[in-house]
Amino acid sequence: MIVSLADNILKNKLSEQDYSYIDSAPIKEIPKTIIFYIYGGVCYEEVRQIYELNKKYSDYNFKIIGTSELNTRSFFDNYILY
């Protein structure tokens, strides 16, 4: 999902209905820093995708942040009933 979003951002093809703008006017120039915020946590695969995007598109700086880090330990701590 992150890779397809990044591709759509760079092609300026994000759906205005799904991804609204902060102000009323659409952006005219693609920002050089693009931040993905993941509500609910970031997993290692998503971090790897950001790493690959930064290698592929060296003119841009992709960042990822989230509310937590998802890994095997956090999965078992949060979702397995005792």
N, C-alpha and C positions, 0 to 999 in steps of 0.2 A: 504494500500500500504506500509506503513512504517513497519508494522509487517512482511509482506512477504519479504521485502527487508532485514530486520534484520535477519530473519531466513536463507535467502540465503547467507548473509555475514558470519554468524556463521558456515554454512555448507561449506563455500568456494565455492559456486556455482553461483556466479554472472556471467552473460554473459559478456565476455570480449569485445564483440562488442558493447553492450549497456553501459557498465560501464568500460571505459578504465582506465589504471593505469597512475600515474604521470610519472613514468619512464617506461622503456620498459619491465622490469621484473615483473611478477605477485608477489603478496605478498606471503611469505612463512609461515608467522605466522599471525593469526588474531589479530589486535590491541585490546587492552583492552578498549580504548575509541573510540567510534564510533559516529561521528557527522553527523546529517542530516541537510542539508541547504535547506530550502524551499524558492525558489525565488517566490515572489508574496504574501507571508504572511503565517502565521501559525495560525491554528484555535485551539480551545480548545480540540477538539477530538484528534488531532495529539499530543498535549501535554499529554493528558491522555494515549495515546498509548505508549509514551516514558516512562511515569511513570510505566505502566504495564510491559514493557520490562525490566526496571531496577529491578523490583521485581522478575520477572521470571528468569532472567539471572544475578544473583548477582555478578558473576565474571567479568562482563563487565559494562562499564559506558556509557550509551546512552545519547546523548545531542541533542537538536533541536534548531535551530536558523532560522530566516527568515527575510525578508525585512520589515515585519510589522506584527501586530497582527490583525487577522480577527475576528470580532464579529458582532453582530447585528447592532451596531451603525456605524461601518465602512462600512458595507454593504449599509445601507441607505444613508450614506454620499457620497459614491462613485458611486452607481449604480442607484439610483432613480432620475429620471429627475424632475426638479421643473416646 
